[in-house]
Amino acid sequence: MSERYDAVVVGLGALGSAAAWQLARRGLSVLGLEQFELGHARGASHDTSRILRHSYHTAEYVRLTQEAYADWADLSAAAGRDLVTVVGGLDLFPTDPAIPMIDYTDALTEVGVPFELLSVEEIEARWPQFRLPEGTVGLFQERGAIVPAGPGTAAMQELAGRHGAVLRDRASVTAVTGTSVTLADGSTVECGAVVLCADAWTNRLLAPLGHELPLTVTLEQATYFAPERPEEFAPDRMPLWIWMDEPSFYGFPCYGEPTIKAAQDCGGPAVDPDARGTEPDEAMLDLLAGHVARTLPGSGRPVRSLRCQYTLTPDRDFVIDRVPGHPSLVVGLGAGHGFKFAPTFGRLLAELVVDPGKAASPTFALDRPALTDPTYAAHWLV
């Protein structure tokens, strides 16, 4: 006799864990399945920190960040500890940047989120850790914050369990429909709905249903640097930052240890998620270390690097939608920048499950041109 649940969540990274929590807190019986161990380092939800910010390139995303701040506050309250560390966020636009600053200023202005535009002199006077090229403009948003990656995902898993969700790791899924899940051991779980948050493994389960997506999986790398004077890089003395050009880099103040973390956005090679390596890439490290040394000359030497995956849609927009022809099968994909929205993802995915009348945003729909037009040109800088 097969098991039966109201909902099965496939994939228990940040998005799947959030969905399991949000479904279980609504009173549904929930089974969460993870092919690796909980908290594994094979995907995109591990390590220490991620950025939470209002600054985005469209008003829809800025409004979604407002929801994200509220949902992280909700998660913090439920977890009994504050998971958001506000440090301020500084987007750095050089002269003639590859990422247009006007997209950000227009989006923030439309939504009514305040920000400051700062010159090089103003930036370096406020934060003397920085050394920036002449003509750089800083967009500062005071609510820029750090949220915990691995610990945040674990908190959502814990809360899902408190509400009765059953979470199983080392439980590989080989097939899904909207009403059942088949596991590698041949067993089947019947259900009222399936939420697919399988990230780099999404197509292996969608393709048999005729919905293979044009996804690119890249292997990224973050590096930690050890400044000689870590107190100068403390969260109350330095903001998080993003270099808004090609290549694009981002970094954090010290967070939980006397190091600063930095990485390149979308700088890694395309990989097969089942055949990727874990060793640091020296060329990627050299490129990042050169930028960090120029921009933050007191950042110190690199002490460790780690790898993570991005699963990218051609337009870098999310997927939050029901699968056409399978109305009880819902898909969530973060496109390499979804962690900051993780509690919001969980809520939106849960709403698609429990409310058949709720429509998905066209921006995040499975039938949008970026996912259906084979001539669509991929662009990932946001």
N, C-alpha and C positions, 0 to 999 in steps of 0.2 A: 504494500500500500504506500503510495507516494505521500510526501508531506504537502501541506497547503498553507500558504500565507496570504495576507491581503496584498503585500508588495514584496518583491525581491529586488535588492540593490546589488548590481554586479560591479565590483570595483570599490575598494574602501580606502582610496586616497582621500584627499580633503573634500572633494565634491561629493563622492559617494557616501562618506562618513556623515557629511552634513545632511544629505538626503535621508539617510537612515534615521538620524536624530529627528529631523523635522517630520518625517512620516510617523515615527513611533510616538512622538509627543502629541500627535493628533489622534492617537488611540488605535492606529492600525497595527496589525500583527506584521512584523517586518523580519525578513531574513537578509543579512548582508553577507556577501561572498567575496573573498579576496584570494587571488591565485597564489600570491606569495604570503609571507608572514606579515602581520599587522605592523605598520611602521617601517616597512622595508625601504631600501634606498634605490630601487629599480625604476622609480617613476619621477614624479614632480612635486611630492608633498613632504619630503624629508628635510633635514638640516634645521637650522636655527631660526631663520628670519625671512620675512617677506615685507614688501612695501604696501602700505595702505595710503591712498592719496585721493584728493578730489581732482587734481589736474589731469584732464583727458582731452581727447581731440574732437569729441562731439558732445552736444548737450545731452543726448540720451545716456552716454556713459557717465557724464558728470552727475546726472540725476540718479543713476544706478549706484554711484559711489556714496551718495547721501543715504541710500538704503543700506549700503554695506556698513557704514559707520553705525547705523541704528542696529543692524543685525549682529555686528560684533559686540555692541553693548549688551544686546540680549543674550548672546552666548556667554559673555563675561559674567553677567548676573546669574545665569543658570549654572555656570561652572564654579561660581563662588570666588573668582579671582579675576583681576583686571588683565585682559589679554592684549590691550592696546597701549603702546608706549608712544606718546606724541612727542616728536622731536622737530617738527617742521620739515617741509619738503622744498627743495631747490632744483628746479629744472633749468639747465644751463644751455642756452642757445648761442652757438658761435655765429660769426658773420656768415650769412647765406647758408643756414642750416638745412640739412636734408629733411628735417621734420619742421614744418612751418609753425612758427610761434603763434601766428594769428588764429590758427585752428583752436589752440588752447585758450587764448585770451577771449576769443569770441564765445567759445562754449561756456567758460566760467562766467563771463558777463551775462550771457543769456539766462543762466540758471540762478544768478545772483550770489555766486560764491566769491568772497573777496580774495584779492591777491595783490602782491606788490611786484613791480618791475624794477630791477636793481641793476645798476652799472657795475663794472668790474671794481671800481673804487669803493662803491657802497658794499659790495659783497665782501671784499677783502678787509674792509674796516669792521664789518660785523662778525665775520668768521675768518680770522687771519690764517687759518690752516690752508686756505685756498690760494693758488696762483693760477690766474686765468689769462688766456689770450686777449689782447686788446679787442674791443668790440663785442665781447661776450655780454649777453643780457641774461640776467637771472629772473625767473618767475618763481616767487616765493609764496607758498601757501602754508599758513601757520598750522593747519591740522594734519600735515603730513606725518605719518606714524609708522611704527614697526609692529607687526603681528608675528606671533611665533608659528613656525612651520610645523615641524614634527609635533611639538607639544600642543599646538592648536588642533591638529588632526586627532591626536589622542584624546583631547578633551571632548570632541564631538562623538567619538566612539564610546567614551565612558557615558556620556549623556544618553546616547542611543540605547545602551545597555540598561541604564536606569529606568528607561521608559519601556523596557521589555523586549527590545530588539535582540535577535540572536545573530551574533557576528561570528563567522567562521573563516579562518584563514587557511591557506594551503588547500583551497577548494576551487580548482580551475573549472571554468565554465566553457563548454564546447558549442552550445547552441542556445538561442533564446527565441521566444515568440512574445507576444504581449501577455500571454497567460501561462507560460511555463519556461523553466530553465533546465537544461540538461547539463550535468556535471561530467567530468572526465571519467569518473568511476562508473558511469552508465546510469546513475540514478536521476530521477526527474523530480522537480519541485513544481507543483501547480500553484498558481497565484492569480490575483486579480489584476496586477500590473507589474511591469518590470521597469526599473530605472537603470539605464546603462551608463555607467561612468567609468568606462574601461580605458580611457585616454589613448595611449599608443596602440592598444589592442582592440580599439573600437571596430575597425573594419572587419576583423576576423569574425565578429558576431553579426555585423550588419550586412556584409556582402552576401551571405546566403539568402538574405531576404530581398536582395535586389537593390540595396541602397549603399553601395560602396562610396565613400567620400574621398575627395582629393586632398588627403592629409599628408603632411611632411613631418616626419619625426627627426628632430635634431638632438645631438648630444652636446649639451652646454657645460660650462665649467665656471664655478665660483671659487675665489681664492681669498684667504684670510691673510692680512698683513699685520705685523707687530710693530707699532710705533714705539720709539724710545720713551715718549712721554704720552702714554695712553690717556692721561687725565685731560689732555688737550682735545681729545676726540670723544669725550664723554657725551652721552645723549643730551645733557643740558647745555652743551657748549658747541655742538655741531649738528647740522641737519642731515637728513638723508639727501642724496643728490642723484640726478640723472643727466648724462651728457646727451643732448638731443641732436645727434648728428649720425652720420654713417662713417665708421662704426659707432654704435651707441653703447655707452657704458653706464653703470649705476653702482651706488655704494651706500654704506651705512656708517653711522658712528659706532663706537663700541657698544656692544649689546650682550650682556651676560658674561663677557670675558674681555681681557685687555687687548683685543684685536679689532681691526676694521675689515669688513667684508666688502668685496667688489666683484663685478662680473661684467661680461659683455652680453648684450641682448641679441639673441639670434645670430651668434657668431660661430656656432658649432656645425660639424658635418651632419649630413643626413645619414641615418642609421636604421638598421633592423633592430627593434627593441629586444629581440631575443638573442641577438648576436653582437651586441655592443660591448665595448670594453669599459673599464672603470679607472684605468690609469690616467693621470694627468697628461694633458697635451702641452708640451713645452712651447710650441709656437703660440698657442692661445695665451699661455701664461706670460710670455714675453710681450705680446701686444698689450695685454691688460696692464702689466706691471709698468710698462713705459708710460701709459696714460696716467696711471695713478701717481707715479713718481713726479710727473710734470704738474699735475693738478693739485696733489696733496703731498708736497715734498717731505713732510714729516711722517709719512705713512709707514715707513720702515720696510723691512724685508718680508717677502712672502713666506709663510710658515706652513701652509697646507692648502691643497686644492681638492675639490670634489666635483663629481659629475652629476648632472641631472638631465632629464629629458624635457623637451618642448614638443607638443603635438600641435602643429600649426595648421589652421585653415588658410586658404589662399588670401583672404581679406583680413586675417587676424581677429575676426569677430568670433564670438562664442557660438556654441550650439546649445540651445535650450528649447526643445521642441518634441512633439510627438512624431513618430515615424509614420509617414503616409501609408495608409492601408493597414496600419497596426496602431489604432488609437490608444491602446493601453501600454504601449512601449514608448518610453520617454528617454531621450538622450541628453546628456550634459557633457560639454567639452569646454575647457578653459582656454585653449589656444595660446598657452604659454604666458598668460597674464591673469589667470583666473583665481589664484589663491586669495588675493585681497577680497574677492567677492564670495569666498567659500560659503559662509553662512547664508548669504543671499541666494546663491545657487541652490543650496539645499531647500530653502523655502520655496523658490520658484518651481523647482522640479516637483516638490510635494504638492504644490497647488495644481500643477498640470495633472497629477494623478487623482487628486480628490475632487477636482472641479472640472467635469467634462466640458463645461461651457467656457472655460478660461482659454483665451487665445494667446499664442506665443507671439513675441515681438517679431515683426518681419526681419529685423536686423539679425536675429539669432535663429531664423527658421532654416529648416533643412532644404527648402525648395528655393532659396535665394540664388541669384546668378553665380556668385562665387563658388557655390557647391554644385551647380548644375551645368554651367557653361564651360565646356572644355577649353575655350579660348581665353578664359579669364586670366589676366596676368597677376601673379601672386605679388603681394607687397606686405611686408611685415613690420615696418617701422611705425610704432605708435607711442 
